[in-house]
């Protein structure tokens, strides 16, 4: 009994220390959050490649705002371009974070993670009228593939030894498909539907599902106090339990269809 009492007291002290660290951070520091256009999860209200705070929308943006509000942690939010510049900035700078980052084994050691915020499918998209299809991933090596430079789809292709033509912006692959410069666009579902609608393009077809589910997270610089990451994850878990997370995701996904 005495041993249990000591253990319980030790656990209580750890919780108090974690909470005090997070509160101290909230009192003196402000997180710097960055994101990119990745509709319908995060995007600028005017479609531009640079926005701040209220001009940034999307389901994951709404989730992030609510999560930080519940955690009581202040932040600055900006949407920028290109992705790899933001990614490297978060690797280097304390108290910086980036969303929506697809978590994989290669990236996992580089950051602290809060999530998942959302999920997508990794797909091979064919042009309207194309009869091309794949039954196995290995078959893709014989085709001309387009994808997004330095993003998770490009990294997926590289891990699997599939050459591809990279684009600075993911939506540029739509014109490549329509012009016959590539056979497949490797991207995320539902993201490609949103880009196609923006450009007035219909008839794009999922020819192959490479990954049935990939998960997006908030990636936080490793030197940020762990108590901050813990508090954010607890806030997200609370949102999941009370239905807020699903409500925000569903409302934006419906509007994107």
NORRA-V536250 format. One line per field, one symbol per residue. ss: DSSP state (H for helix, E for strand, - for the rest). burial: 1 if it has 9 or more other C-alpha atoms within 8 Angstrom, else 0. Layout:
ss: ???
burial: ???
//
This chain:
ss: -HHHHHHHHHHHHHHHHHHHHHHHHHHH--EEEEE--E---EEE------EEHHHEE-HHHHHHHHHHHHH---EEEEE---HHHHHHHHHH---EEEEEEE--HHHH--EEEEEEEEEEEEEEEE----------HHHHHH--EEEE---HHHHHHHH-----EEE----HHHHHHH-----EEEEEE-HHHHHHHH------EEEEEEEEEEEEEEEEE----HHHHHHHHHHHHHHHHH-HHHHHHHHHHHHH-
burial: 00000000000000000110110011000111111111111111000011110011111111100011101011111111101001101110011111111110000100111111111111111111000001000011001111111010111011000101011001011101110001111111111111111000000101111100011111111101101110111011001100011001101110000
//
